[in-house]
């Protein structure tokens, strides 16, 4: 998950550099590079690309593509750190959806920590007049779509090869991107073609590691590490793009991060207690 978060953070830098291009055009090339890599790996491993759980694979692809499109819309209209912070509400949506889809349990304290993080995002929006409500809602929608996509991946645990799951996401993105782009094409410059290539390569690394992490651990516990991307985003935003943040935005981001740290510490403590209880039961 740490490798995934870093890869996506670097990808966001390249995305920011081409954010003036149509969002679905970026989706197309982002997914195309990764799709070709997936096909090559599956061929090398002699794995059928179609998969056997096609409805779930399709749903994962659709929600993932919608999450991409809405996130790309926010990148061009707000600072990188702010866009990433809003998008990283996804663990909240992931956890809520997992309760109903996967029957996973969430402790009351964790909900309070999630609400604290969500309050931080509201502070960012409420005091930053440069962020329009429509742009803000695109960011929230991206987080919600990501939550659905993460649960689809978790539902496919043990049912599909990791690369098959990743491939179907990219396949839906390529098809949707192509259909939109043929009517709204904007030719990238030579350096922007390079950025597009890097977006695809970083995507592949991040997506594969994310899929592995989601299939190895509990959804709510794994996706919370996504919030590390906020730290990367702020660093790149300030150092590479010279973007400035009002004091209230920093307060909001700190609230988000506080909720994350508290949730992480609670999970470690809760896991330790459960492990000790199980050991005691076995000994008895």
Secondary structure, 3 states (H helix, E strand, C coil): CHHHHHHHHHHHHHHHHCCCCCHHHHHHHHHHHHHHHHHHHHHHCCCCCCCCCHHHHHHHHHHHHHHHHHHHHHHCCCCHHHHHHHHCCHHHHHHHHHHHHCCCCCCHHHHHHHHHHHHHHHHHHHHCCCCCHHHHHHHHHHHHHHHHHHHHHHHCCCCCCHHHHHHHHHHHHHHHHHHHHCCCCCCCCHHHHHHHHHHHHHHHHHHHHHHHHHHHCCHHHHHHHHHHHHHHHHHHHHHHHCCCCCHHHHHHHHHHHHHHHHHHHHHHHHHHHHHHHHHHHHHC
